[in-house]
Amino acid sequence: MKQLLIVNSAKALNAGASYATDLSGLEAGAIAFFELGDSALLSAAPTKNFGIALGGGADKMPFIIPEVDLATLIVNKAEPQVGKAFKRKFTMPTPVVGKDYTVVLVKKATVPHERNTWTCTVTAASTTAATEAAKFKKVIEDKLGDVFTVTVSGAAVTIDGKTVGDAWEAKFADALTGTSWAGSTDYVDAEPNIGDKAYIQDLASRCAAGKGFTDTHEFGPSVYPGYPEAVENTTYNVYTLRFKVGRAASKTRDERVAQLVHIAVPASATTLVAAIEDILLPSDEGSGSASGSV
């Protein structure tokens, strides 16, 4: 099982519900936790196996994770992170007329049969570094102008990715072999945004089958009410619960399967975040630790 529960920023913990035995009033987007066999809703760390409910609104059945096994539970927290765009900078050496100077741009995370390599070559026609460096702008942007912006200043060539998180690598070849990339802020590997709206939407699509959305291509939005799931335009903390629910009796063997439940909570809802962390990450005491367990 792989599930995603998206909590609404305007809803307090347990909003609309007072007891675990009656969750019919739990407001849409509100979350509640309860220990199995107990009518009280949790406000502190559970001491035994517990359940999770996400409200669907008035007269709607809440979405329930019926049992989380406390003995095997591991909780990890991912906080929002601003991504980075790819960047590389190098200085053109003194060119030799007739020699080829090449930058190879390699796209990461491609699938079989998808093109992933572009070779950008300048053949020197002069011995002036700035003159030959200027040619890289046209060569690279002619091939990958929708991906990169190239800036030339004197003999320095800067390659900037246009999309945050779009992962590439760059290599030197031919007469540029042995050239060094500039360091510090001019050498940046792409990193995706974490916890923003697009991130949660993508995570929801990866968890769609757990809610029964199994045919989402093209006709999915019209066939399945509630798909795609609504996501606020904000940043989220994502709490990932990994656990294995076993069989308590009537068994000859018990091969437990790991289950994942992601809980996305708007980071701006600080009171709600603190209340949820009191339950899921009590040892961290709201410190913003990247991981913990109850």
C-alpha atoms as an extended CHARMM CRD file, in Angstrom:
* protein
*
       294  EXT
         1         1  MET       CA              0.0000000000        0.0000000000        0.0000000000  PROA      1               0.0000000000
         2         2  LYS       CA              1.1840000000        3.4950000000       -0.8470000000  PROA      2               0.0000000000
         3         3  GLN       CA             -1.1430000000        6.2990000000        0.1940000000  PROA      3               0.0000000000
         4         4  LEU       CA             -1.0570000000       10.0880000000        0.3160000000  PROA      4               0.0000000000
         5         5  LEU       CA             -3.1670000000       12.1290000000        2.7110000000  PROA      5               0.0000000000
         6         6  ILE       CA             -3.2600000000       15.8550000000        1.8650000000  PROA      6               0.0000000000
         7         7  VAL       CA             -4.1880000000       18.0180000000        4.8380000000  PROA      7               0.0000000000
         8         8  ASN       CA             -5.8840000000       21.3920000000        4.3880000000  PROA      8               0.0000000000
         9         9  SER       CA             -4.0360000000       24.3790000000        5.8450000000  PROA      9               0.0000000000
        10        10  ALA       CA             -7.2230000000       25.8970000000        7.3260000000  PROA      10              0.0000000000
        11        11  LYS       CA             -8.2750000000       22.8090000000        9.2660000000  PROA      11              0.0000000000
        12        12  ALA       CA             -7.2130000000       22.1760000000       12.8480000000  PROA      12              0.0000000000
        13        13  LEU       CA             -6.3550000000       18.7250000000       14.1080000000  PROA      13              0.0000000000
        14        14  ASN       CA             -9.5890000000       16.7310000000       14.6100000000  PROA      14              0.0000000000
        15        15  ALA       CA            -11.7050000000       19.5840000000       13.1530000000  PROA      15              0.0000000000
        16        16  GLY       CA            -15.3920000000       18.5930000000       13.3120000000  PROA      16              0.0000000000
        17        17  ALA       CA            -14.8440000000       15.3520000000       15.2260000000  PROA      17              0.0000000000
        18        18  SER       CA            -14.7670000000       14.6740000000       18.9690000000  PROA      18              0.0000000000
        19        19  TYR       CA            -14.5300000000       10.9140000000       19.1620000000  PROA      19              0.0000000000
        20        20  ALA       CA            -12.9300000000        8.1420000000       17.1370000000  PROA      20              0.0000000000
        21        21  THR       CA            -16.2170000000        6.2540000000       17.2550000000  PROA      21              0.0000000000
        22        22  ASP       CA            -17.9100000000        8.9610000000       15.1670000000  PROA      22              0.0000000000
        23        23  LEU       CA            -15.8290000000       10.5060000000       12.4020000000  PROA      23              0.0000000000
        24        24  SER       CA            -18.7830000000       11.4830000000       10.2280000000  PROA      24              0.0000000000
        25        25  GLY       CA            -18.3280000000       15.1500000000       11.0900000000  PROA      25              0.0000000000
        26        26  LEU       CA            -14.6030000000       15.2960000000       10.3580000000  PROA      26              0.0000000000
        27        27  GLU       CA            -14.2210000000       18.2980000000        8.0700000000  PROA      27              0.0000000000
        28        28  ALA       CA            -12.8660000000       17.9750000000        4.5400000000  PROA      28              0.0000000000
        29        29  GLY       CA             -9.0830000000       18.0510000000        4.6410000000  PROA      29              0.0000000000
        30        30  ALA       CA             -8.8800000000       17.6980000000        8.4330000000  PROA      30              0.0000000000
        31        31  ILE       CA             -6.8290000000       14.8570000000        9.9030000000  PROA      31              0.0000000000
        32        32  ALA       CA             -7.3230000000       12.8320000000       13.0790000000  PROA      32              0.0000000000
        33        33  PHE       CA             -5.4170000000       10.0360000000       14.8120000000  PROA      33              0.0000000000
        34        34  PHE       CA             -6.8680000000        7.4370000000       17.1870000000  PROA      34              0.0000000000
        35        35  GLU       CA             -5.6650000000        4.3630000000       19.0200000000  PROA      35              0.0000000000
        36        36  LEU       CA             -7.4060000000        1.1300000000       18.1560000000  PROA      36              0.0000000000
        37        37  GLY       CA            -10.0710000000        0.2150000000       20.6970000000  PROA      37              0.0000000000
        38        38  ASP       CA            -10.1910000000        3.7070000000       22.1810000000  PROA      38              0.0000000000
        39        39  SER       CA            -12.8200000000        6.3490000000       21.4990000000  PROA      39              0.0000000000
        40        40  ALA       CA            -10.5300000000        9.3090000000       22.2710000000  PROA      40              0.0000000000
        41        41  LEU       CA             -8.7210000000       11.1810000000       19.5060000000  PROA      41              0.0000000000
        42        42  LEU       CA             -4.9810000000       11.4340000000       19.9200000000  PROA      42              0.0000000000
        43        43  SER       CA             -3.1630000000       14.6320000000       20.8670000000  PROA      43              0.0000000000
        44        44  ALA       CA              0.0560000000       12.9300000000       21.9710000000  PROA      44              0.0000000000
        45        45  ALA       CA              2.1980000000       10.0110000000       20.8190000000  PROA      45              0.0000000000
        46        46  PRO       CA              0.3080000000        6.7090000000       20.5950000000  PROA      46              0.0000000000
        47        47  THR       CA              1.1950000000        3.8770000000       22.9190000000  PROA      47              0.0000000000
        48        48  LYS       CA             -0.2910000000        1.1230000000       20.7720000000  PROA      48              0.0000000000
        49        49  ASN       CA             -1.4070000000        0.5420000000       17.1920000000  PROA      49              0.0000000000
        50        50  PHE       CA             -3.3920000000        3.4490000000       15.8280000000  PROA      50              0.0000000000
        51        51  GLY       CA             -5.4760000000        4.5990000000       12.8810000000  PROA      51              0.0000000000
        52        52  ILE       CA             -5.5500000000        7.7670000000       10.7900000000  PROA      52              0.0000000000
        53        53  ALA       CA             -8.5880000000        9.4990000000        9.2950000000  PROA      53              0.0000000000
        54        54  LEU       CA             -8.7320000000       12.2690000000        6.6750000000  PROA      54              0.0000000000
        55        55  GLY       CA            -12.0640000000       14.0390000000        6.5500000000  PROA      55              0.0000000000
        56        56  GLY       CA            -14.1680000000       14.0760000000        3.3960000000  PROA      56              0.0000000000
        57        57  GLY       CA            -16.6700000000       16.6880000000        4.5760000000  PROA      57              0.0000000000
        58        58  ALA       CA            -20.2610000000       16.5580000000        5.7230000000  PROA      58              0.0000000000
        59        59  ASP       CA            -22.0840000000       13.3010000000        4.9870000000  PROA      59              0.0000000000
        60        60  LYS       CA            -19.0100000000       11.7890000000        3.3880000000  PROA      60              0.0000000000
        61        61  MET       CA            -17.0200000000        8.8360000000        4.5840000000  PROA      61              0.0000000000
        62        62  PRO       CA            -13.5590000000        9.8970000000        5.7900000000  PROA      62              0.0000000000
        63        63  PHE       CA            -10.5580000000        8.1940000000        4.2190000000  PROA      63              0.0000000000
        64        64  ILE       CA             -9.1760000000        5.8930000000        6.8930000000  PROA      64              0.0000000000
        65        65  ILE       CA             -5.9000000000        4.0920000000        7.3960000000  PROA      65              0.0000000000
        66        66  PRO       CA             -7.3470000000        1.4440000000        9.7130000000  PROA      66              0.0000000000
        67        67  GLU       CA             -4.1700000000        0.2760000000       11.4440000000  PROA      67              0.0000000000
        68        68  VAL       CA             -0.6080000000        1.4900000000       11.7840000000  PROA      68              0.0000000000
        69        69  ASP       CA              1.6750000000       -1.0160000000       13.4940000000  PROA      69              0.0000000000
        70        70  LEU       CA              3.5800000000        0.8460000000       16.1820000000  PROA      70              0.0000000000
        71        71  ALA       CA              6.2910000000       -1.7850000000       16.6690000000  PROA      71              0.0000000000
        72        72  THR       CA              7.5330000000       -1.5120000000       13.0810000000  PROA      72              0.0000000000
        73        73  LEU       CA              6.7330000000        2.1640000000       12.4760000000  PROA      73              0.0000000000
        74        74  ILE       CA              9.4090000000        4.5110000000       11.1430000000  PROA      74              0.0000000000
        75        75  VAL       CA              8.4970000000        8.1640000000       10.5180000000  PROA      75              0.0000000000
        76        76  ASN       CA             10.5130000000       10.4500000000        8.2500000000  PROA      76              0.0000000000
        77        77  LYS       CA              9.9220000000       14.1450000000        7.6960000000  PROA      77              0.0000000000
        78        78  ALA       CA             10.7820000000       15.9910000000        4.4870000000  PROA      78              0.0000000000
        79        79  GLU       CA             10.6930000000       19.7660000000        4.7330000000  PROA      79              0.0000000000
        80        80  PRO       CA             10.1450000000       22.1270000000        1.7840000000  PROA      80              0.0000000000
        81        81  GLN       CA             13.2610000000       22.8790000000       -0.2100000000  PROA      81              0.0000000000
        82        82  VAL       CA             13.8050000000       25.3480000000       -3.0220000000  PROA      82              0.0000000000
        83        83  GLY       CA             15.3490000000       23.6210000000       -6.0160000000  PROA      83              0.0000000000
        84        84  LYS       CA             18.2430000000       24.6900000000       -8.2080000000  PROA      84              0.0000000000
        85        85  ALA       CA             18.8160000000       24.9630000000      -11.9470000000  PROA      85              0.0000000000
        86        86  PHE       CA             21.8430000000       23.4240000000      -13.6340000000  PROA      86              0.0000000000
        87        87  LYS       CA             24.8170000000       25.7440000000      -14.2000000000  PROA      87              0.0000000000
        88        88  ARG       CA             28.3520000000       25.3760000000      -15.5720000000  PROA      88              0.0000000000
        89        89  LYS       CA             31.0370000000       27.9320000000      -16.4710000000  PROA      89              0.0000000000
        90        90  PHE       CA             34.4090000000       27.5500000000      -18.1460000000  PROA      90              0.0000000000
        91        91  THR       CA             37.0790000000       29.7340000000      -19.6800000000  PROA      91              0.0000000000
        92        92  MET       CA             38.0720000000       29.1150000000      -23.2740000000  PROA      92              0.0000000000
        93        93  PRO       CA             41.8230000000       28.4160000000      -23.5370000000  PROA      93              0.0000000000
        94        94  THR       CA             43.9520000000       30.0570000000      -26.2040000000  PROA      94              0.0000000000
        95        95  PRO       CA             42.6730000000       28.3330000000      -29.3410000000  PROA      95              0.0000000000
        96        96  VAL       CA             44.6760000000       26.6800000000      -32.0760000000  PROA      96              0.0000000000
        97        97  VAL       CA             43.3810000000       27.2880000000      -35.6080000000  PROA      97              0.0000000000
        98        98  GLY       CA             41.7330000000       24.1810000000      -37.0300000000  PROA      98              0.0000000000
        99        99  LYS       CA             41.2840000000       22.3580000000      -33.7460000000  PROA      99              0.0000000000
       100       100  ASP       CA             37.8680000000       21.2960000000      -32.4280000000  PROA      100             0.0000000000
       101       101  TYR       CA             36.6810000000       22.4760000000      -29.0150000000  PROA      101             0.0000000000
       102       102  THR       CA             33.7410000000       20.4410000000      -27.7100000000  PROA      102             0.0000000000
       103       103  VAL       CA             31.2560000000       20.4900000000      -24.8460000000  PROA      103             0.0000000000
       104       104  VAL       CA             29.0960000000       17.3780000000      -24.4950000000  PROA      104             0.0000000000
       105       105  LEU       CA             25.7830000000       17.9250000000      -22.6850000000  PROA      105             0.0000000000
       106       106  VAL       CA             24.2270000000       14.8220000000      -21.1660000000  PROA      106             0.0000000000
       107       107  LYS       CA             20.6240000000       14.6370000000      -19.9750000000  PROA      107             0.0000000000
       108       108  LYS       CA             20.1570000000       12.5840000000      -16.8170000000  PROA      108             0.0000000000
       109       109  ALA       CA             17.2760000000       10.2680000000      -15.8830000000  PROA      109             0.0000000000
       110       110  THR       CA             16.3800000000        9.3300000000      -19.4430000000  PROA      110             0.0000000000
       111       111  VAL       CA             14.5940000000        6.1200000000      -20.3980000000  PROA      111             0.0000000000
       112       112  PRO       CA             15.7240000000        3.5140000000      -22.9680000000  PROA      112             0.0000000000
       113       113  HSD       CA             15.7640000000        4.8620000000      -26.5370000000  PROA      113             0.0000000000
       114       114  GLU       CA             15.3910000000        8.4800000000      -25.3680000000  PROA      114             0.0000000000
       115       115  ARG       CA             18.1140000000       10.7600000000      -26.6540000000  PROA      115             0.0000000000
       116       116  ASN       CA             20.4030000000       11.8720000000      -23.8510000000  PROA      116             0.0000000000
       117       117  THR       CA             23.5650000000       13.3150000000      -25.4570000000  PROA      117             0.0000000000
       118       118  TRP       CA             24.2180000000       16.4700000000      -27.4860000000  PROA      118             0.0000000000
       119       119  THR       CA             27.6910000000       17.3050000000      -28.8110000000  PROA      119             0.0000000000
       120       120  CYS       CA             28.4300000000       21.0050000000      -29.2670000000  PROA      120             0.0000000000
       121       121  THR       CA             31.6500000000       21.7050000000      -31.1980000000  PROA      121             0.0000000000
       122       122  VAL       CA             33.4290000000       24.8900000000      -32.2030000000  PROA      122             0.0000000000
       123       123  THR       CA             36.2410000000       24.6690000000      -34.7710000000  PROA      123             0.0000000000
       124       124  ALA       CA             38.7370000000       27.4240000000      -34.0870000000  PROA      124             0.0000000000
       125       125  ALA       CA             39.2530000000       29.8960000000      -36.9150000000  PROA      125             0.0000000000
       126       126  SER       CA             41.3890000000       32.3040000000      -34.9000000000  PROA      126             0.0000000000
       127       127  THR       CA             43.7740000000       32.3660000000      -31.9790000000  PROA      127             0.0000000000
       128       128  THR       CA             41.6140000000       34.7460000000      -29.9480000000  PROA      128             0.0000000000
       129       129  ALA       CA             39.8890000000       32.9930000000      -27.0140000000  PROA      129             0.0000000000
       130       130  ALA       CA             37.0510000000       35.5160000000      -26.7470000000  PROA      130             0.0000000000
       131       131  THR       CA             36.2250000000       35.2010000000      -30.4350000000  PROA      131             0.0000000000
       132       132  GLU       CA             35.9990000000       31.4210000000      -30.3160000000  PROA      132             0.0000000000
       133       133  ALA       CA             34.1910000000       31.4060000000      -26.9770000000  PROA      133             0.0000000000
       134       134  ALA       CA             31.4430000000       33.5670000000      -28.4590000000  PROA      134             0.0000000000
       135       135  LYS       CA             30.6520000000       30.8160000000      -30.9490000000  PROA      135             0.0000000000
       136       136  PHE       CA             29.5060000000       28.4530000000      -28.1850000000  PROA      136             0.0000000000
       137       137  LYS       CA             26.4140000000       30.5540000000      -27.5640000000  PROA      137             0.0000000000
       138       138  LYS       CA             25.0490000000       29.8880000000      -31.0460000000  PROA      138             0.0000000000
       139       139  VAL       CA             26.1640000000       26.2520000000      -31.1910000000  PROA      139             0.0000000000
       140       140  ILE       CA             24.5650000000       25.3010000000      -27.8530000000  PROA      140             0.0000000000
       141       141  GLU       CA             21.4280000000       27.4020000000      -28.1640000000  PROA      141             0.0000000000
       142       142  ASP       CA             20.7980000000       26.2050000000      -31.7300000000  PROA      142             0.0000000000
       143       143  LYS       CA             20.6420000000       22.6520000000      -30.4060000000  PROA      143             0.0000000000
       144       144  LEU       CA             19.2270000000       23.1820000000      -26.9160000000  PROA      144             0.0000000000
       145       145  GLY       CA             17.8780000000       26.6920000000      -26.8060000000  PROA      145             0.0000000000
       146       146  ASP       CA             14.7260000000       25.5170000000      -25.0430000000  PROA      146             0.0000000000
       147       147  VAL       CA             16.8340000000       24.0170000000      -22.2660000000  PROA      147             0.0000000000
       148       148  PHE       CA             19.8160000000       26.3430000000      -21.7940000000  PROA      148             0.0000000000
       149       149  THR       CA             20.7620000000       29.9960000000      -21.9070000000  PROA      149             0.0000000000
       150       150  VAL       CA             24.4160000000       30.6270000000      -22.7900000000  PROA      150             0.0000000000
       151       151  THR       CA             26.1800000000       33.8150000000      -21.6950000000  PROA      151             0.0000000000
       152       152  VAL       CA             29.6220000000       34.7930000000      -22.9730000000  PROA      152             0.0000000000
       153       153  SER       CA             31.8390000000       37.3910000000      -21.3110000000  PROA      153             0.0000000000
       154       154  GLY       CA             35.2720000000       37.6450000000      -22.8380000000  PROA      154             0.0000000000
       155       155  ALA       CA             36.6220000000       34.1040000000      -22.9120000000  PROA      155             0.0000000000
       156       156  ALA       CA             34.2210000000       32.9060000000      -20.1750000000  PROA      156             0.0000000000
       157       157  VAL       CA             31.2310000000       30.7780000000      -21.2160000000  PROA      157             0.0000000000
       158       158  THR       CA             28.3340000000       30.2230000000      -18.7920000000  PROA      158             0.0000000000
       159       159  ILE       CA             25.6630000000       27.5870000000      -19.4240000000  PROA      159             0.0000000000
       160       160  ASP       CA             22.4740000000       28.0900000000      -17.4010000000  PROA      160             0.0000000000
       161       161  GLY       CA             19.5980000000       25.6210000000      -17.2830000000  PROA      161             0.0000000000
       162       162  LYS       CA             16.1740000000       27.1950000000      -17.7290000000  PROA      162             0.0000000000
       163       163  THR       CA             14.2380000000       24.7040000000      -15.5970000000  PROA      163             0.0000000000
       164       164  VAL       CA             14.7180000000       24.0900000000      -11.8850000000  PROA      164             0.0000000000
       165       165  GLY       CA             15.4480000000       20.4400000000      -11.2150000000  PROA      165             0.0000000000
       166       166  ASP       CA             16.1580000000       19.5620000000      -14.8500000000  PROA      166             0.0000000000
       167       167  ALA       CA             19.2350000000       17.3780000000      -14.3410000000  PROA      167             0.0000000000
       168       168  TRP       CA             22.1390000000       17.5100000000      -16.8050000000  PROA      168             0.0000000000
       169       169  GLU       CA             25.8610000000       16.8980000000      -16.8950000000  PROA      169             0.0000000000
       170       170  ALA       CA             28.4950000000       18.5630000000      -19.0680000000  PROA      170             0.0000000000
       171       171  LYS       CA             31.7830000000       17.0920000000      -20.2550000000  PROA      171             0.0000000000
       172       172  PHE       CA             34.7180000000       18.4410000000      -22.2210000000  PROA      172             0.0000000000
       173       173  ALA       CA             36.0260000000       16.7110000000      -25.3340000000  PROA      173             0.0000000000
       174       174  ASP       CA             38.5360000000       17.2230000000      -28.1620000000  PROA      174             0.0000000000
       175       175  ALA       CA             40.8440000000       20.1960000000      -27.5360000000  PROA      175             0.0000000000
       176       176  LEU       CA             38.8750000000       21.2080000000      -24.4200000000  PROA      176             0.0000000000
       177       177  THR       CA             39.8530000000       17.9790000000      -22.6490000000  PROA      177             0.0000000000
       178       178  GLY       CA             41.5960000000       18.8690000000      -19.4110000000  PROA      178             0.0000000000
       179       179  THR       CA             39.8610000000       22.2350000000      -19.0680000000  PROA      179             0.0000000000
       180       180  SER       CA             38.4270000000       22.9090000000      -15.6220000000  PROA      180             0.0000000000
       181       181  TRP       CA             34.9510000000       24.1080000000      -14.7530000000  PROA      181             0.0000000000
       182       182  ALA       CA             34.6580000000       27.2190000000      -12.6180000000  PROA      182             0.0000000000
       183       183  GLY       CA             33.7820000000       26.4380000000       -9.0180000000  PROA      183             0.0000000000
       184       184  SER       CA             31.6220000000       27.8670000000       -6.2410000000  PROA      184             0.0000000000
       185       185  THR       CA             28.3680000000       29.5000000000       -7.4010000000  PROA      185             0.0000000000
       186       186  ASP       CA             29.2180000000       28.8540000000      -11.0590000000  PROA      186             0.0000000000
       187       187  TYR       CA             29.0980000000       25.0760000000      -10.6200000000  PROA      187             0.0000000000
       188       188  VAL       CA             25.5780000000       23.9870000000       -9.6920000000  PROA      188             0.0000000000
       189       189  ASP       CA             23.9580000000       20.5790000000      -10.0080000000  PROA      189             0.0000000000
       190       190  ALA       CA             20.2080000000       20.7050000000      -10.5490000000  PROA      190             0.0000000000
       191       191  GLU       CA             17.9750000000       19.9120000000       -7.5920000000  PROA      191             0.0000000000
       192       192  PRO       CA             14.1750000000       19.6520000000       -7.7330000000  PROA      192             0.0000000000
       193       193  ASN       CA             11.7920000000       21.6760000000       -5.6280000000  PROA      193             0.0000000000
       194       194  ILE       CA             10.6550000000       19.6120000000       -2.6630000000  PROA      194             0.0000000000
       195       195  GLY       CA              7.2720000000       20.0690000000       -1.0430000000  PROA      195             0.0000000000
       196       196  ASP       CA              5.7820000000       22.5990000000       -3.4680000000  PROA      196             0.0000000000
       197       197  LYS       CA              2.4340000000       22.1910000000       -5.2310000000  PROA      197             0.0000000000
       198       198  ALA       CA              3.9250000000       20.3970000000       -8.2650000000  PROA      198             0.0000000000
       199       199  TYR       CA              5.8190000000       18.0170000000       -5.9720000000  PROA      199             0.0000000000
       200       200  ILE       CA              2.6400000000       17.0470000000       -4.1010000000  PROA      200             0.0000000000
       201       201  GLN       CA              0.6820000000       16.6730000000       -7.3430000000  PROA      201             0.0000000000
       202       202  ASP       CA              3.3540000000       14.3230000000       -8.6600000000  PROA      202             0.0000000000
       203       203  LEU       CA              3.3630000000       12.3680000000       -5.3950000000  PROA      203             0.0000000000
       204       204  ALA       CA             -0.4330000000       12.1040000000       -5.5660000000  PROA      204             0.0000000000
       205       205  SER       CA             -0.2090000000       10.6200000000       -9.0640000000  PROA      205             0.0000000000
       206       206  ARG       CA              2.2740000000        8.0250000000       -7.7790000000  PROA      206             0.0000000000
       207       207  CYS       CA             -0.1300000000        7.0780000000       -4.9800000000  PROA      207             0.0000000000
       208       208  ALA       CA             -3.2540000000        7.1470000000       -7.1510000000  PROA      208             0.0000000000
       209       209  ALA       CA             -3.6260000000        3.3700000000       -7.4570000000  PROA      209             0.0000000000
       210       210  GLY       CA             -3.9550000000        3.0480000000       -3.6870000000  PROA      210             0.0000000000
       211       211  LYS       CA             -7.2070000000        5.0220000000       -3.9060000000  PROA      211             0.0000000000
       212       212  GLY       CA             -8.4800000000        3.0140000000       -6.8670000000  PROA      212             0.0000000000
       213       213  PHE       CA             -7.4230000000        5.4440000000       -9.6170000000  PROA      213             0.0000000000
       214       214  THR       CA             -5.9280000000        2.8160000000      -11.9080000000  PROA      214             0.0000000000
       215       215  ASP       CA             -6.7580000000        4.1480000000      -15.3790000000  PROA      215             0.0000000000
       216       216  THR       CA             -5.7160000000        7.7850000000      -15.2500000000  PROA      216             0.0000000000
       217       217  HSD       CA             -4.3690000000        8.2940000000      -18.7580000000  PROA      217             0.0000000000
       218       218  GLU       CA             -6.3660000000       10.7030000000      -20.9140000000  PROA      218             0.0000000000
       219       219  PHE       CA             -9.8410000000        9.8640000000      -19.6040000000  PROA      219             0.0000000000
       220       220  GLY       CA             -8.9800000000        9.6370000000      -15.9280000000  PROA      220             0.0000000000
       221       221  PRO       CA            -10.2350000000       13.0610000000      -14.7840000000  PROA      221             0.0000000000
       222       222  SER       CA            -13.6630000000       12.4650000000      -16.3240000000  PROA      222             0.0000000000
       223       223  VAL       CA            -13.9790000000        8.8470000000      -15.2310000000  PROA      223             0.0000000000
       224       224  TYR       CA            -12.9000000000        9.2530000000      -11.5990000000  PROA      224             0.0000000000
       225       225  PRO       CA            -14.4930000000       11.9140000000       -9.3910000000  PROA      225             0.0000000000
       226       226  GLY       CA            -11.8130000000       13.3610000000       -7.1400000000  PROA      226             0.0000000000
       227       227  TYR       CA             -8.9380000000       12.7580000000       -9.5530000000  PROA      227             0.0000000000
       228       228  PRO       CA             -6.6090000000       14.5490000000       -9.7750000000  PROA      228             0.0000000000
       229       229  GLU       CA             -6.6310000000       15.4820000000       -6.1080000000  PROA      229             0.0000000000
       230       230  ALA       CA             -6.8920000000       19.1390000000       -5.1100000000  PROA      230             0.0000000000
       231       231  VAL       CA             -3.6100000000       20.6320000000       -3.8870000000  PROA      231             0.0000000000
       232       232  GLU       CA             -3.2050000000       24.0880000000       -2.3680000000  PROA      232             0.0000000000
       233       233  ASN       CA             -0.6460000000       26.4160000000       -3.8860000000  PROA      233             0.0000000000
       234       234  THR       CA              1.6810000000       26.3430000000       -0.9010000000  PROA      234             0.0000000000
       235       235  THR       CA              4.6440000000       24.3660000000        0.4280000000  PROA      235             0.0000000000
       236       236  TYR       CA              4.2760000000       21.1970000000        2.4570000000  PROA      236             0.0000000000
       237       237  ASN       CA              6.0150000000       19.1370000000        5.0850000000  PROA      237             0.0000000000
       238       238  VAL       CA              5.7110000000       15.5060000000        4.0460000000  PROA      238             0.0000000000
       239       239  TYR       CA              5.6750000000       12.8770000000        6.7960000000  PROA      239             0.0000000000
       240       240  THR       CA              6.2830000000        9.3480000000        5.5520000000  PROA      240             0.0000000000
       241       241  LEU       CA              5.1090000000        6.4780000000        7.7390000000  PROA      241             0.0000000000
       242       242  ARG       CA              6.5860000000        3.0630000000        6.9530000000  PROA      242             0.0000000000
       243       243  PHE       CA              5.1960000000        0.0850000000        8.8500000000  PROA      243             0.0000000000
       244       244  LYS       CA              4.2320000000       -3.5820000000        8.5520000000  PROA      244             0.0000000000
       245       245  VAL       CA              0.8750000000       -4.7910000000        9.8290000000  PROA      245             0.0000000000
       246       246  GLY       CA              0.9570000000       -8.4410000000       10.8520000000  PROA      246             0.0000000000
       247       247  ARG       CA             -1.5940000000      -11.0740000000       11.7810000000  PROA      247             0.0000000000
       248       248  ALA       CA             -2.2450000000      -11.4620000000       15.4900000000  PROA      248             0.0000000000
       249       249  ALA       CA             -3.6650000000      -14.9950000000       15.3250000000  PROA      249             0.0000000000
       250       250  SER       CA             -4.6400000000      -17.9550000000       13.1380000000  PROA      250             0.0000000000
       251       251  LYS       CA             -1.4130000000      -18.1400000000       11.2180000000  PROA      251             0.0000000000
       252       252  THR       CA              1.2830000000      -20.6180000000       10.3490000000  PROA      252             0.0000000000
       253       253  ARG       CA              3.6010000000      -17.8970000000        9.1170000000  PROA      253             0.0000000000
       254       254  ASP       CA              3.4630000000      -14.1160000000        8.9050000000  PROA      254             0.0000000000
       255       255  GLU       CA              5.1840000000      -12.4790000000        5.9520000000  PROA      255             0.0000000000
       256       256  ARG       CA              4.6690000000       -8.8180000000        6.5950000000  PROA      256             0.0000000000
       257       257  VAL       CA              4.6440000000       -6.3770000000        3.6750000000  PROA      257             0.0000000000
       258       258  ALA       CA              5.8700000000       -2.8230000000        4.1890000000  PROA      258             0.0000000000
       259       259  GLN       CA              3.2410000000       -0.1220000000        3.7470000000  PROA      259             0.0000000000
       260       260  LEU       CA              3.7960000000        3.5770000000        3.0970000000  PROA      260             0.0000000000
       261       261  VAL       CA              1.5520000000        6.4390000000        4.1090000000  PROA      261             0.0000000000
       262       262  HSD       CA              2.5820000000        9.9890000000        3.1580000000  PROA      262             0.0000000000
       263       263  ILE       CA              0.9370000000       12.8570000000        5.0390000000  PROA      263             0.0000000000
       264       264  ALA       CA              1.3370000000       16.2620000000        3.3660000000  PROA      264             0.0000000000
       265       265  VAL       CA              0.8220000000       19.1580000000        5.7690000000  PROA      265             0.0000000000
       266       266  PRO       CA              1.1060000000       22.8360000000        4.7100000000  PROA      266             0.0000000000
       267       267  ALA       CA              4.2650000000       24.1780000000        6.3530000000  PROA      267             0.0000000000
       268       268  SER       CA              2.6060000000       27.5620000000        6.9430000000  PROA      268             0.0000000000
       269       269  ALA       CA              0.0310000000       25.9660000000        9.2800000000  PROA      269             0.0000000000
       270       270  THR       CA              2.4640000000       26.0130000000       12.1930000000  PROA      270             0.0000000000
       271       271  THR       CA             -0.0810000000       25.1480000000       14.8980000000  PROA      271             0.0000000000
       272       272  LEU       CA             -1.2800000000       22.1380000000       12.9290000000  PROA      272             0.0000000000
       273       273  VAL       CA              2.2880000000       21.0670000000       12.1490000000  PROA      273             0.0000000000
       274       274  ALA       CA              3.1910000000       21.2030000000       15.8510000000  PROA      274             0.0000000000
       275       275  ALA       CA              0.0940000000       19.2010000000       16.8030000000  PROA      275             0.0000000000
       276       276  ILE       CA              0.8420000000       16.4880000000       14.2450000000  PROA      276             0.0000000000
       277       277  GLU       CA              4.4950000000       16.3080000000       15.2600000000  PROA      277             0.0000000000
       278       278  ASP       CA              3.4510000000       15.8590000000       18.8890000000  PROA      278             0.0000000000
       279       279  ILE       CA              1.8490000000       12.6300000000       17.6790000000  PROA      279             0.0000000000
       280       280  LEU       CA              4.2560000000       11.4290000000       14.9960000000  PROA      280             0.0000000000
       281       281  LEU       CA              7.6040000000       12.8950000000       16.0800000000  PROA      281             0.0000000000
       282       282  PRO       CA              7.3690000000       13.3880000000       19.8530000000  PROA      282             0.0000000000
       283       283  SER       CA             11.1090000000       12.8830000000       20.4070000000  PROA      283             0.0000000000
       284       284  ASP       CA             11.9220000000       15.8190000000       18.0960000000  PROA      284             0.0000000000
       285       285  GLU       CA              9.7680000000       18.2570000000       20.0720000000  PROA      285             0.0000000000
       286       286  GLY       CA              9.1050000000       20.4080000000       17.0160000000  PROA      286             0.0000000000
       287       287  SER       CA             12.7900000000       20.8620000000       16.2860000000  PROA      287             0.0000000000
       288       288  GLY       CA             12.3240000000       20.3300000000       12.5470000000  PROA      288             0.0000000000
       289       289  SER       CA             14.4130000000       17.1670000000       12.5700000000  PROA      289             0.0000000000
       290       290  ALA       CA             14.5580000000       15.4140000000        9.2270000000  PROA      290             0.0000000000
       291       291  SER       CA             13.5150000000       12.0710000000       10.6700000000  PROA      291             0.0000000000
       292       292  GLY       CA             12.2980000000       10.2970000000       13.7500000000  PROA      292             0.0000000000
       293       293  SER       CA             10.0720000000        7.5140000000       14.9690000000  PROA      293             0.0000000000
       294       294  VAL       CA              7.3560000000        7.0500000000       17.5410000000  PROA      294             0.0000000000
